[in-house]
Amino acid sequence: MNLRRRSGDVWGSGRGGIPWVPDDERTSTMRRALAGLWVIMALPVLLVAMTVLSPPARVPTHWSGDLPDGFTDGPGFTAVVLSATVLCVIAAAGTSVLQRVVPALWGRWLLTAVAGVAWGAVLLYALTLWRVQVVGADQVRQWWALLAVAGALAAAVVAHRVHGTRRPAQAELDEQIPERARVRPVRGRGVRPVQPWTTQVASTTLRVIGWGLVVVFTAVLVLLVVRSETWSLILVVLLAGVLPGVLALAWSRITVSVDADGLRVRSAVLPVPLSRVPARQVAGVHVQELDPMAWGGIGLRALPDRTAYIVGPGLTGIVVHKRDGRRFALQVTEGDEAARTGARTLLQAAGQRLGEGSSS
């Protein structure tokens, strides 16, 4: 890839005065535009469906058991579906155009979300009205609506994959990483066995949030079961409340380990892996005091360019610079020396892995 010098946020001009951008940025722009177009396509498809399937007098909206017991009028149902789709299309268009305003990671997840909602609305309209025409409003089963949910998830996955992520150039990474923290290739006599390093970190904030969600939504689930609500509503409550509570509990106490393969984070509460940074993806590692205000607060925090596990103020942590441009930070409660030992171990593992790749 041919790179030219960049000054500020303005790229030098190429032939004919056309602004020049590197190939990876041009590809990223194109992929975000395609992901936005995928969302926008939901609107014309919905308009075609509306001409083929005219709204009936009644549309089922709530089920008790297998058969519906709640209905709305067809024009009202159509208006809600159309409004949701139009709002998603507007959001997708804005996200695709305002690439300098909306960060790449946020843009990817925003387009993923609106793609799921827009195409889910289209599928909900088409499937529901088709079944109403075939069997009548009183005989439409609730699992037809769940098919729309499955289709919405598939549409969201398509948008997420089409958008992709932009991999920064090495020069951009070097600007973000302190010189002493950069991974250097290690070969020959410098190669030595990597001594594994492990530590445990716990977050009271995540533990309180986790138990709170689990207790509250478990009580709601019991109430729904007693009232004989539909299993689809029970499933929604389970996914929306209990599952996030379990995830928060899993992150409330973690085990961080570093070996020749990279950094791993496992839950010390549940026997599940939570995160992993392979050694080949590490561009730099350094130790610093992690201010909760700079990393999004206490607990597990995800921001556009970084993810952090913060326990409290005044604690030292390991900051891992990944080759995709993101940072992953973990506070270490055992102290500064333990954090530096973990950072040196990860630098050694990443350097030896980089040396293997460059020598081949």
LINZI-V411750 format. One record per pair of residues at least 4 apart in sequence whose C-alpha atoms are under 7 Angstrom apart, sorted by sequence separation. I is the first residue (numbers start at 1). J is the second residue. D is the distance in whole Angstrom. If there is no record, write none. Layout:
[[I J D] [I J D]]
This chain:
[[6 10 7] [7 11 7] [13 17 5] [14 18 5] [21 25 6] [22 26 6] [23 27 6] [24 28 6] [25 29 6] [26 30 6] [27 31 6] [28 32 6] [29 33 6] [30 34 6] [31 35 6] [32 36 6] [33 37 6] [34 38 6] [35 39 7] [36 40 6] [37 41 6] [41 45 6] [42 46 6] [43 47 6] [44 48 6] [45 49 6] [46 50 6] [47 51 7] [48 52 6] [49 53 6] [50 54 6] [63 67 6] [64 68 6] [72 76 7] [73 77 6] [74 78 6] [75 79 6] [76 80 6] [77 81 6] [78 82 6] [79 83 6] [80 84 6] [81 85 6] [82 86 6] [83 87 6] [84 88 6] [85 89 6] [86 90 6] [87 91 6] [88 92 6] [89 93 6] [90 94 6] [91 95 6] [92 96 6] [93 97 6] [94 98 6] [95 99 7] [98 102 6] [99 103 7] [102 106 7] [103 107 6] [104 108 6] [105 109 6] [106 110 6] [107 111 6] [108 112 6] [109 113 6] [110 114 6] [111 115 6] [112 116 6] [113 117 6] [114 118 6] [115 119 6] [116 120 6] [117 121 6] [118 122 6] [119 123 6] [120 124 6] [121 125 6] [122 126 6] [123 127 6] [124 128 6] [125 129 6] [126 130 6] [127 131 6] [128 132 6] [129 133 6] [130 134 6] [131 135 6] [132 136 4] [135 139 6] [136 140 7] [142 146 7] [143 147 6] [144 148 7] [145 149 7] [146 150 6] [147 151 6] [148 152 6] [149 153 6] [150 154 6] [151 155 6] [152 156 6] [153 157 6] [154 158 6] [155 159 6] [156 160 6] [157 161 6] [158 162 6] [159 163 6] [160 164 6] [168 172 6] [169 173 7] [170 174 6] [171 175 6] [172 176 7] [173 177 6] [177 181 6] [178 182 7] [186 190 6] [187 191 6] [203 207 6] [204 208 6] [205 209 6] [206 210 6] [207 211 6] [208 212 6] [209 213 6] [210 214 6] [211 215 6] [212 216 6] [213 217 6] [214 218 6] [215 219 6] [216 220 6] [217 221 6] [218 222 6] [219 223 6] [220 224 6] [221 225 6] [222 226 6] [223 227 6] [224 228 6] [225 229 6] [229 233 7] [230 234 7] [231 235 6] [232 236 6] [233 237 6] [234 238 6] [235 239 6] [236 240 6] [237 241 6] [238 242 5] [239 243 5] [240 244 7] [241 245 6] [242 246 6] [243 247 6] [244 248 6] [245 249 6] [246 250 6] [247 251 6] [248 252 6] [258 262 6] [259 263 7] [267 271 6] [277 281 7] [278 282 7] [291 295 7] [292 296 6] [293 297 5] [297 301 7] [302 306 6] [303 307 6] [321 325 7] [322 326 5] [334 338 6] [335 339 6] [336 340 6] [337 341 6] [338 342 6] [339 343 6] [340 344 6] [341 345 6] [342 346 6] [343 347 6] [344 348 6] [345 349 6] [346 350 6] [347 351 6] [348 352 6] [349 353 6] [350 354 6] [351 355 6] [352 356 6] [353 357 6] [354 358 6] [355 359 6] [356 360 6] [6 11 5] [13 18 5] [14 19 6] [21 26 6] [63 68 4] [64 69 6] [72 77 7] [102 107 6] [131 136 7] [132 137 5] [135 140 7] [168 173 7] [177 182 6] [186 191 6] [224 229 5] [238 243 6] [258 263 5] [267 272 6] [292 297 5] [296 301 6] [302 307 4] [321 326 6] [322 327 6] [6 12 7] [13 19 4] [14 20 5] [62 68 6] [63 69 5] [257 263 6] [258 264 6] [266 272 6] [267 273 6] [292 298 6] [295 301 7] [301 307 6] [302 308 7] [321 327 5] [12 19 6] [13 20 5] [62 69 6] [63 70 7] [95 102 6] [257 264 5] [266 273 4] [267 274 6] [301 308 5] [320 327 6] [321 328 7] [332 339 6] [11 19 6] [12 20 6] [60 68 6] [62 70 5] [132 140 6] [256 264 6] [257 265 7] [265 273 6] [266 274 5] [300 308 6] [301 309 6] [319 327 7] [320 328 5] [11 20 6] [61 70 5] [62 71 7] [131 140 6] [256 265 5] [265 274 6] [266 275 7] [300 309 5] [319 328 6] [320 329 6] [11 21 6] [60 70 6] [61 71 5] [224 234 7] [255 265 6] [256 266 7] [265 275 5] [299 309 6] [300 310 6] [319 329 4] [60 71 4] [61 72 7] [254 265 7] [255 266 5] [264 275 6] [265 276 6] [299 310 5] [318 329 6] [319 330 7] [59 71 5] [60 72 6] [95 107 6] [254 266 6] [255 267 6] [264 276 4] [298 310 5] [299 311 6] [317 329 7] [318 330 5] [58 71 6] [59 72 5] [221 234 6] [254 267 4] [255 268 6] [263 276 6] [264 277 6] [295 308 6] [298 311 6] [317 330 5] [318 331 6] [58 72 6] [59 73 6] [253 267 6] [254 268 5] [263 277 5] [298 312 6] [317 331 4] [58 73 5] [59 74 6] [253 268 5] [262 277 6] [263 278 6] [316 331 6] [317 332 5] [57 73 6] [58 74 5] [128 144 7] [251 267 6] [253 269 6] [262 278 4] [315 331 6] [316 332 6] [57 74 5] [127 144 7] [128 145 7] [250 267 5] [261 278 6] [262 279 4] [56 74 5] [261 279 5] [292 310 6] [315 333 7] [3 22 6] [55 74 5] [92 111 6] [250 269 6] [316 335 7] [55 75 6] [250 270 6] [292 312 7] [306 326 5] [307 327 6] [308 328 6] [309 329 6] [310 330 7] [311 331 7] [316 336 6] [124 145 6] [292 313 6] [305 326 5] [306 327 4] [307 328 5] [308 329 5] [309 330 5] [310 331 6] [318 339 6] [1 23 7] [92 114 7] [291 313 6] [305 327 7] [306 328 6] [307 329 6] [308 330 6] [309 331 6] [317 339 6] [55 78 7] [291 314 7] [124 148 5] [217 241 6] [218 242 7] [123 148 5] [217 242 6] [289 314 6] [290 315 6] [318 343 6] [88 114 5] [289 315 6] [290 316 6] [214 241 7] [289 316 4] [290 317 6] [120 148 5] [213 241 6] [214 242 5] [288 316 6] [289 317 6] [120 149 6] [213 242 6] [287 316 7] [288 317 6] [88 118 6] [287 317 6] [288 318 7] [120 151 6] [214 245 5] [287 318 5] [120 152 4] [213 245 5] [214 246 7] [286 318 6] [287 319 6] [85 118 5] [119 152 6] [286 319 5] [84 118 7] [211 245 6] [285 319 6] [286 320 7] [117 152 6] [210 245 4] [285 320 5] [85 121 7] [116 152 4] [119 155 6] [209 245 7] [210 246 6] [284 320 6] [285 321 6] [116 153 6] [284 321 5] [210 248 5] [211 249 7] [282 320 7] [283 321 5] [116 155 5] [209 248 7] [210 249 5] [282 321 6] [283 322 5] [81 121 6] [115 155 6] [116 156 4] [282 322 5] [283 323 5] [115 156 5] [207 248 7] [281 322 6] [282 323 6] [43 85 6] [206 248 5] [207 249 5] [281 323 5] [43 86 7] [113 156 6] [206 249 6] [112 156 5] [115 159 6] [112 157 7] [206 251 7] [207 252 5] [206 252 5] [112 159 5] [111 159 6] [112 160 5] [204 252 7] [40 89 5] [203 252 5] [39 89 6] [202 252 6] [203 253 6] [109 160 7] [202 253 4] [108 160 6] [201 253 6] [202 254 6] [287 339 7] [39 92 6] [201 254 5] [287 340 6] [200 254 6] [201 255 7] [108 163 6] [200 255 4] [36 92 5] [199 255 6] [200 256 6] [287 343 7] [36 93 6] [199 256 5] [286 343 6] [198 256 6] [199 257 7] [285 343 6] [198 257 4] [36 96 6] [197 257 6] [198 258 6] [197 258 5] [196 258 6] [197 259 7] [285 347 6] [33 96 5] [196 259 5] [32 96 6] [195 259 7] [194 259 6] [194 260 6] [282 350 6] [68 138 6] [279 349 6] [280 350 6] [67 138 7] [279 350 5] [67 139 6] [68 140 7] [67 140 7] [280 353 6] [55 129 7] [67 141 6] [279 353 7] [280 354 6] [36 111 7] [66 141 6] [35 111 7] [39 115 5] [42 118 6] [46 122 5] [53 129 7] [66 142 7] [42 119 6] [49 126 6] [60 137 6] [59 137 6] [39 118 7] [58 137 6] [63 142 7] [42 122 7] [258 342 7] [262 346 6] [258 345 7] [262 349 7] [258 346 6] [261 349 7] [260 349 5] [259 349 7] [206 299 6] [205 299 6] [203 299 6] [183 283 5] [182 283 6] [183 284 5] [182 284 4] [181 284 5] [182 285 7] [181 285 5] [181 286 5] [177 284 6] [203 311 5] [202 311 7] [38 159 7] [35 159 5] [35 162 6] [34 162 7] [35 163 5] [31 162 6] [32 163 5] [201 332 6] [31 163 5] [201 333 6] [28 166 6] [24 166 7] [197 342 6] [194 345 7] [173 325 7] [194 349 6] [168 324 6] [167 324 5] [168 325 6] [167 325 7] [191 352 6] [183 347 6] [64 229 6] [65 230 6] [186 351 5] [187 352 7] [64 230 6] [185 351 5] [186 352 5] [63 230 6] [183 350 6] [184 351 5] [185 352 6] [183 351 5] [187 355 5] [185 354 5] [186 355 5] [185 355 4] [106 304 6] [105 304 5] [103 304 6]]
